Amino acid sequence: MTLNYLGLVLSVAVISSVISFVASPVAAKLALLLNIVDYPAARKVHKKTTPLLGGLAVYIGLMAGFVFAQKNSLIDFINFTPALGTLIGVTLIFLLGLLDDTLGVSARWKLFG
């Protein structure tokens, strides 16, 4: 591995992390605006209303990292099946989390979904 390659891989991690960090408060504000929140209850740990949609911020950061990696030829989603499988898997997990945040999904569906 060359130093340039390692720098690109590190760049993917940094880009994903920074974008997720920046998108987190935006996702929280969006959740509050759309009333996608979790309310305190007897079996809950939090004591005040908590915005959901944190997975949206993580997903946006991951997608930004995937795009950067694709643009810099670190990943080829068309010809490299594991990379495409990872992209599809991450998207499906995100969609399940989004459904859970907005509509509520039973534990059984979360386990097998």
N, CA, C and O atoms as a DFTB+ gen file, in Angstrom:
452 C
 N C O
     1  1       0.831      -1.185       0.000
     2  2       0.000       0.000       0.000
     3  2       0.871       1.242       0.000
     4  3       1.877       1.335       0.703
     5  1       0.449       2.172      -0.802
     6  2       1.201       3.412      -0.856
     7  2       0.637       4.410       0.149
     8  3      -0.476       4.263       0.654
     9  1       1.430       5.405       0.412
    10  2       1.004       6.454       1.335
    11  2      -0.218       7.187       0.787
    12  3      -1.108       7.570       1.546
    13  1      -0.259       7.381      -0.537
    14  2      -1.399       8.046      -1.166
    15  2      -2.687       7.254      -0.933
    16  3      -3.726       7.836      -0.621
    17  1      -2.620       5.927      -1.083
    18  2      -3.789       5.070      -0.875
    19  2      -4.267       5.155       0.573
    20  3      -5.464       5.283       0.828
    21  1      -3.341       5.084       1.508
    22  2      -3.702       5.192       2.924
    23  2      -4.324       6.552       3.237
    24  3      -5.251       6.650       4.041
    25  1      -3.809       7.589       2.599
    26  2      -4.375       8.924       2.778
    27  2      -5.803       9.005       2.272
    28  3      -6.653       9.639       2.897
    29  1      -6.068       8.360       1.134
    30  2      -7.430       8.343       0.594
    31  2      -8.382       7.579       1.507
    32  3      -9.511       8.013       1.739
    33  1      -7.922       6.441       2.023
    34  2      -8.758       5.652       2.931
    35  2      -9.049       6.451       4.201
    36  3     -10.182       6.466       4.682
    37  1      -8.041       7.105       4.736
    38  2      -8.235       7.950       5.916
    39  2      -9.187       9.106       5.600
    40  3     -10.008       9.490       6.433
    41  1      -9.069       9.651       4.394
    42  2      -9.966      10.734       3.977
    43  2     -11.419      10.286       3.968
    44  3     -12.304      11.048       4.358
    45  1     -11.676       9.058       3.527
    46  2     -13.041       8.523       3.523
    47  2     -13.585       8.501       4.946
    48  3     -14.718       8.917       5.189
    49  1     -12.780       8.019       5.882
    50  2     -13.216       7.943       7.281
    51  2     -13.472       9.332       7.855
    52  3     -14.465       9.547       8.550
    53  1     -12.588      10.262       7.569
    54  2     -12.737      11.623       8.093
    55  2     -13.960      12.304       7.482
    56  3     -14.739      12.938       8.196
    57  1     -14.132      12.178       6.171
    58  2     -15.282      12.793       5.502
    59  2     -16.583      12.234       6.062
    60  3     -17.501      12.992       6.375
    61  1     -16.668      10.921       6.189
    62  2     -17.879      10.299       6.727
    63  2     -18.164      10.782       8.143
    64  3     -19.302      11.106       8.481
    65  1     -17.131      10.826       8.959
    66  2     -17.306      11.240      10.356
    67  2     -17.727      12.697      10.475
    68  3     -18.649      13.022      11.224
    69  1     -17.061      13.567       9.745
    70  2     -17.359      14.999       9.834
    71  2     -18.769      15.290       9.317
    72  3     -19.511      16.055       9.934
    73  1     -19.134      14.689       8.200
    74  2     -20.472      14.937       7.653
    75  2     -21.541      14.389       8.593
    76  3     -22.573      15.032       8.786
    77  1     -21.319      13.225       9.174
    78  2     -22.278      12.693      10.151
    79  2     -22.393      13.616      11.357
    80  3     -23.493      13.861      11.853
    81  1     -21.262      14.127      11.828
    82  2     -21.245      15.035      12.977
    83  2     -22.015      16.319      12.674
    84  3     -22.787      16.800      13.504
    85  1     -21.799      16.866      11.481
    86  2     -22.476      18.102      11.088
    87  2     -23.964      17.853      10.837
    88  3     -24.798      18.705      11.147
    89  1     -24.296      16.698      10.282
    90  2     -25.696      16.389       9.960
    91  2     -26.520      16.030      11.196
    92  3     -27.748      16.099      11.152
    93  1     -25.877      15.652      12.286
    94  2     -26.619      15.233      13.487
    95  2     -27.547      16.311      14.041
    96  3     -28.724      16.026      14.263
    97  1     -27.075      17.537      14.275
    98  2     -28.010      18.546      14.777
    99  2     -29.086      18.913      13.759
   100  3     -30.202      19.269      14.137
   101  1     -28.759      18.828      12.476
   102  2     -29.755      19.100      11.438
   103  2     -30.847      18.033      11.483
   104  3     -32.033      18.349      11.395
   105  1     -30.443      16.773      11.621
   106  2     -31.419      15.679      11.721
   107  2     -32.266      15.825      12.983
   108  3     -33.465      15.547      12.961
   109  1     -31.655      16.256      14.071
   110  2     -32.408      16.455      15.319
   111  2     -33.443      17.564      15.156
   112  3     -34.576      17.427      15.616
   113  1     -33.060      18.667      14.503
   114  2     -34.012      19.759      14.271
   115  2     -35.137      19.309      13.342
   116  3     -36.297      19.665      13.551
   117  1     -34.799      18.535      12.326
   118  2     -35.812      18.009      11.413
   119  2     -36.779      17.095      12.160
   120  3     -37.990      17.155      11.947
   121  1     -36.242      16.258      13.029
   122  2     -37.089      15.353      13.819
   123  2     -38.037      16.141      14.715
   124  3     -39.209      15.787      14.843
   125  1     -37.540      17.201      15.331
   126  2     -38.406      18.040      16.169
   127  2     -39.469      18.739      15.325
   128  3     -40.631      18.824      15.725
   129  1     -39.067      19.237      14.162
   130  2     -39.999      19.919      13.267
   131  2     -41.115      18.984      12.796
   132  3     -42.276      19.387      12.707
   133  1     -40.754      17.734      12.495
   134  2     -41.724      16.752      12.002
   135  2     -42.367      15.946      13.126
   136  3     -43.166      15.042      12.880
   137  1     -42.008      16.284      14.359
   138  2     -42.510      15.581      15.548
   139  2     -42.182      14.084      15.518
   140  3     -43.008      13.245      15.877
   141  1     -40.974      13.775      15.088
   142  2     -40.482      12.395      15.125
   143  2     -39.586      12.308      16.355
   144  3     -38.362      12.402      16.267
   145  1     -40.231      12.127      17.498
   146  2     -39.547      12.176      18.785
   147  2     -39.972      10.997      19.650
   148  3     -40.981      10.342      19.392
   149  1     -39.180      10.747      20.675
   150  2     -39.495       9.725      21.663
   151  2     -39.789      10.443      22.975
   152  3     -39.005      11.278      23.427
   153  1     -40.905      10.115      23.567
   154  2     -41.326      10.767      24.804
   155  2     -40.889       9.949      26.015
   156  3     -40.820       8.722      25.943
   157  1     -40.594      10.619      27.123
   158  2     -40.230       9.897      28.349
   159  2     -41.386       9.003      28.807
   160  3     -42.558       9.333      28.626
   161  1     -41.029       7.884      29.395
   162  2     -42.019       6.955      29.941
   163  2     -41.356       6.176      31.065
   164  3     -40.153       6.302      31.293
   165  1     -42.131       5.384      31.751
   166  2     -41.619       4.632      32.900
   167  2     -40.471       3.706      32.512
   168  3     -39.531       3.539      33.290
   169  1     -40.526       3.107      31.336
   170  2     -39.499       2.149      30.926
   171  2     -38.408       2.771      30.059
   172  3     -37.611       2.052      29.456
   173  1     -38.367       4.096      29.992
   174  2     -37.373       4.797      29.179
   175  2     -36.321       5.424      30.082
   176  3     -36.600       5.765      31.232
   177  1     -35.135       5.571      29.564
   178  2     -34.032       6.147      30.332
   179  2     -34.085       7.672      30.312
   180  3     -33.844       8.311      31.336
   181  1     -34.398       8.260      29.157
   182  2     -34.358       9.721      29.052
   183  2     -35.518      10.371      29.806
   184  3     -36.601       9.802      29.941
   185  1     -35.251      11.571      30.286
   186  2     -36.217      12.289      31.119
   187  2     -36.964      13.375      30.343
   188  3     -37.932      13.934      30.857
   189  1     -36.535      13.683      29.122
   190  2     -37.232      14.688      28.324
   191  2     -37.389      14.170      26.894
   192  3     -36.777      13.174      26.508
   193  1     -38.205      14.853      26.134
   194  2     -38.467      14.463      24.754
   195  2     -37.154      14.408      23.979
   196  3     -36.343      15.332      24.044
   197  1     -36.956      13.314      23.243
   198  2     -35.707      13.086      22.524
   199  2     -35.984      12.954      21.030
   200  3     -36.777      12.104      20.624
   201  1     -35.337      13.790      20.198
   202  2     -35.548      13.663      18.757
   203  2     -34.939      12.359      18.235
   204  3     -33.884      11.918      18.692
   205  1     -35.624      11.765      17.278
   206  2     -35.117      10.559      16.628
   207  2     -34.451      10.975      15.311
   208  3     -34.125      12.152      15.153
   209  1     -34.246      10.099      14.405
   210  2     -33.630      10.329      13.090
   211  2     -32.109      10.463      13.138
   212  3     -31.514      10.957      12.180
   213  1     -31.469      10.039      14.216
   214  2     -30.008      10.067      14.254
   215  2     -29.392       9.192      13.178
   216  3     -28.304       9.485      12.680
   217  1     -30.083       8.121      12.817
   218  2     -29.599       7.242      11.754
   219  2     -29.503       7.947      10.417
   220  3     -28.677       7.588       9.579
   221  1     -30.345       8.952      10.213
   222  2     -30.294       9.730       8.976
   223  2     -28.945      10.428       8.839
   224  3     -28.358      10.437       7.757
   225  1     -28.456      11.008       9.919
   226  2     -27.160      11.697       9.898
   227  2     -26.029      10.715       9.613
   228  3     -25.123      11.015       8.835
   229  1     -26.080       9.553      10.237
   230  2     -25.049       8.534      10.014
   231  2     -25.096       8.054       8.567
   232  3     -24.057       7.896       7.927
   233  1     -26.296       7.823       8.058
   234  2     -26.455       7.352       6.678
   235  2     -25.923       8.380       5.677
   236  3     -25.243       8.017       4.718
   237  1     -26.226       9.647       5.896
   238  2     -25.724      10.699       5.006
   239  2     -24.197      10.710       5.012
   240  3     -23.573      10.831       3.958
   241  1     -23.599      10.585       6.187
   242  2     -22.137      10.540       6.276
   243  2     -21.553       9.333       5.565
   244  3     -20.557       9.451       4.852
   245  1     -22.170       8.169       5.757
   246  2     -21.692       6.961       5.077
   247  2     -21.804       7.094       3.564
   248  3     -20.890       6.707       2.836
   249  1     -22.916       7.637       3.090
   250  2     -23.091       7.803       1.645
   251  2     -22.066       8.784       1.080
   252  3     -21.563       8.588      -0.026
   253  1     -21.758       9.832       1.830
   254  2     -20.728      10.775       1.387
   255  2     -19.379      10.067       1.283
   256  3     -18.623      10.300       0.340
   257  1     -19.079       9.207       2.246
   258  2     -17.844       8.429       2.190
   259  2     -17.824       7.477       1.008
   260  3     -16.801       7.334       0.338
   261  1     -18.960       6.819       0.748
   262  2     -19.054       5.924      -0.413
   263  2     -18.843       6.688      -1.718
   264  3     -18.133       6.217      -2.606
   265  1     -19.455       7.863      -1.836
   266  2     -19.309       8.669      -3.055
   267  2     -17.856       9.093      -3.228
   268  3     -17.310       8.999      -4.327
   269  1     -17.223       9.559      -2.150
   270  2     -15.817       9.959      -2.229
   271  2     -14.942       8.771      -2.632
   272  3     -14.046       8.909      -3.465
   273  1     -15.202       7.615      -2.042
   274  2     -14.417       6.418      -2.369
   275  2     -14.613       6.023      -3.829
   276  3     -13.652       5.652      -4.503
   277  1     -15.844       6.097      -4.322
   278  2     -16.126       5.762      -5.721
   279  2     -15.427       6.740      -6.661
   280  3     -14.825       6.326      -7.652
   281  1     -15.504       8.031      -6.357
   282  2     -14.889       9.059      -7.208
   283  2     -13.368       8.932      -7.255
   284  3     -12.741       9.308      -8.246
   285  1     -12.779       8.404      -6.189
   286  2     -11.325       8.257      -6.129
   287  2     -10.872       6.829      -6.413
   288  3      -9.745       6.452      -6.091
   289  1     -11.747       6.048      -7.012
   290  2     -11.453       4.675      -7.446
   291  2     -11.028       3.756      -6.306
   292  3     -10.287       2.799      -6.532
   293  1     -11.483       4.030      -5.091
   294  2     -11.204       3.123      -3.980
   295  2     -12.191       1.962      -3.976
   296  3     -11.868       0.863      -3.527
   297  1     -13.392       2.215      -4.477
   298  2     -14.446       1.203      -4.532
   299  2     -15.088       1.277      -5.908
   300  3     -15.306       2.362      -6.447
   301  1     -15.388       0.122      -6.466
   302  2     -16.121       0.056      -7.729
   303  2     -17.407      -0.716      -7.461
   304  3     -17.399      -1.947      -7.423
   305  1     -18.512       0.003      -7.276
   306  2     -19.772      -0.641      -6.924
   307  2     -20.332      -1.489      -8.060
   308  3     -21.089      -2.428      -7.814
   309  1     -19.973      -1.172      -9.289
   310  2     -20.514      -1.908     -10.432
   311  2     -19.837      -3.267     -10.576
   312  3     -20.515      -4.269     -10.803
   313  1     -18.528      -3.316     -10.450
   314  2     -17.786      -4.550     -10.706
   315  2     -17.336      -5.286      -9.451
   316  3     -16.741      -6.359      -9.553
   317  1     -17.602      -4.741      -8.281
   318  2     -17.143      -5.367      -7.042
   319  2     -18.354      -5.692      -6.183
   320  3     -18.871      -4.830      -5.473
   321  1     -18.798      -6.927      -6.251
   322  2     -20.030      -7.363      -5.603
   323  2     -20.058      -7.107      -4.093
   324  3     -21.089      -6.653      -3.598
   325  1     -18.981      -7.371      -3.326
   326  2     -19.052      -7.091      -1.882
   327  2     -19.318      -5.616      -1.571
   328  3     -20.029      -5.309      -0.613
   329  1     -18.765      -4.714      -2.355
   330  2     -19.005      -3.285      -2.118
   331  2     -20.465      -2.944      -2.380
   332  3     -21.078      -2.200      -1.614
   333  1     -21.019      -3.481      -3.453
   334  2     -22.425      -3.242      -3.760
   335  2     -23.318      -3.868      -2.694
   336  3     -24.318      -3.273      -2.290
   337  1     -22.960      -5.061      -2.241
   338  2     -23.716      -5.718      -1.177
   339  2     -23.700      -4.912       0.111
   340  3     -24.713      -4.822       0.805
   341  1     -22.556      -4.327       0.429
   342  2     -22.448      -3.476       1.619
   343  2     -23.344      -2.251       1.476
   344  3     -24.052      -1.878       2.412
   345  1     -23.310      -1.635       0.313
   346  2     -24.146      -0.463       0.060
   347  2     -25.631      -0.802       0.198
   348  3     -26.386      -0.052       0.817
   349  1     -26.043      -1.913      -0.367
   350  2     -27.444      -2.336      -0.273
   351  2     -27.807      -2.661       1.176
   352  3     -28.871      -2.265       1.653
   353  1     -26.928      -3.380       1.875
   354  2     -27.188      -3.734       3.271
   355  2     -27.315      -2.516       4.165
   356  3     -28.221      -2.446       4.995
   357  1     -26.421      -1.561       4.006
   358  2     -26.465      -0.331       4.801
   359  2     -27.767       0.427       4.523
   360  3     -28.393       0.960       5.439
   361  1     -28.160       0.466       3.263
   362  2     -29.397       1.164       2.896
   363  2     -30.620       0.478       3.499
   364  3     -31.526       1.149       3.994
   365  1     -30.653      -0.848       3.460
   366  2     -31.786      -1.575       4.044
   367  2     -31.867      -1.368       5.560
   368  3     -32.954      -1.188       6.110
   369  1     -30.722      -1.394       6.223
   370  2     -30.704      -1.155       7.674
   371  2     -31.163       0.271       7.985
   372  3     -31.914       0.495       8.935
   373  1     -30.709       1.227       7.183
   374  2     -31.160       2.613       7.363
   375  2     -32.676       2.724       7.198
   376  3     -33.346       3.368       8.005
   377  1     -33.209       2.098       6.155
   378  2     -34.655       2.170       5.910
   379  2     -35.452       1.537       7.048
   380  3     -36.503       2.049       7.432
   381  1     -34.954       0.430       7.583
   382  2     -35.624      -0.201       8.722
   383  2     -35.605       0.736       9.936
   384  3     -36.611       0.868      10.634
   385  1     -34.480       1.376      10.183
   386  2     -34.383       2.334      11.285
   387  2     -35.293       3.532      11.078
   388  3     -35.907       4.022      12.026
   389  1     -35.383       4.003       9.842
   390  2     -36.262       5.126       9.533
   391  2     -37.725       4.746       9.763
   392  3     -38.497       5.524      10.324
   393  1     -38.096       3.548       9.327
   394  2     -39.454       3.055       9.590
   395  2     -39.720       2.956      11.089
   396  3     -40.799       3.312      11.563
   397  1     -38.735       2.476      11.820
   398  2     -38.894       2.350      13.273
   399  2     -39.060       3.720      13.922
   400  3     -39.896       3.894      14.809
   401  1     -38.266       4.691      13.480
   402  2     -38.361       6.036      14.047
   403  2     -39.709       6.688      13.742
   404  3     -40.260       7.393      14.587
   405  1     -40.237       6.461      12.551
   406  2     -41.456       7.160      12.143
   407  2     -42.734       6.401      12.487
   408  3     -43.709       7.008      12.931
   409  1     -42.742       5.087      12.288
   410  2     -43.967       4.308      12.480
   411  2     -43.906       3.352      13.660
   412  3     -44.939       2.937      14.186
   413  1     -42.705       3.008      14.069
   414  2     -42.533       2.000      15.115
   415  2     -42.528       0.612      14.494
   416  3     -43.450       0.251      13.763
   417  1     -41.511      -0.150      14.780
   418  2     -41.365      -1.505      14.248
   419  2     -41.185      -2.441      15.434
   420  3     -40.448      -2.129      16.369
   421  1     -41.849      -3.577      15.398
   422  2     -41.748      -4.529      16.506
   423  2     -40.338      -5.104      16.590
   424  3     -39.590      -5.094      15.612
   425  1     -39.992      -5.597      17.758
   426  2     -38.669      -6.190      17.970
   427  2     -38.435      -7.364      17.025
   428  3     -37.318      -7.561      16.548
   429  1     -39.461      -8.131      16.754
   430  2     -39.334      -9.276      15.840
   431  2     -38.905      -8.819      14.446
   432  3     -38.006      -9.412      13.850
   433  1     -39.538      -7.773      13.928
   434  2     -39.173      -7.261      12.609
   435  2     -37.754      -6.691      12.610
   436  3     -37.016      -6.851      11.639
   437  1     -37.380      -6.029      13.699
   438  2     -36.022      -5.482      13.780
   439  2     -34.990      -6.599      13.801
   440  3     -33.928      -6.478      13.190
   441  1     -35.299      -7.683      14.501
   442  2     -34.370      -8.803      14.598
   443  2     -34.205      -9.498      13.253
   444  3     -33.085      -9.820      12.856
   445  1     -35.290      -9.728      12.560
   446  2     -35.232     -10.474      11.303
   447  2     -35.158      -9.584      10.078
   448  3     -34.963     -10.075       8.966
   449  1     -35.312      -8.271      10.267
   450  2     -35.270      -7.343       9.136
   451  2     -33.875      -6.994       8.833
   452  3     -33.619      -6.221       7.911
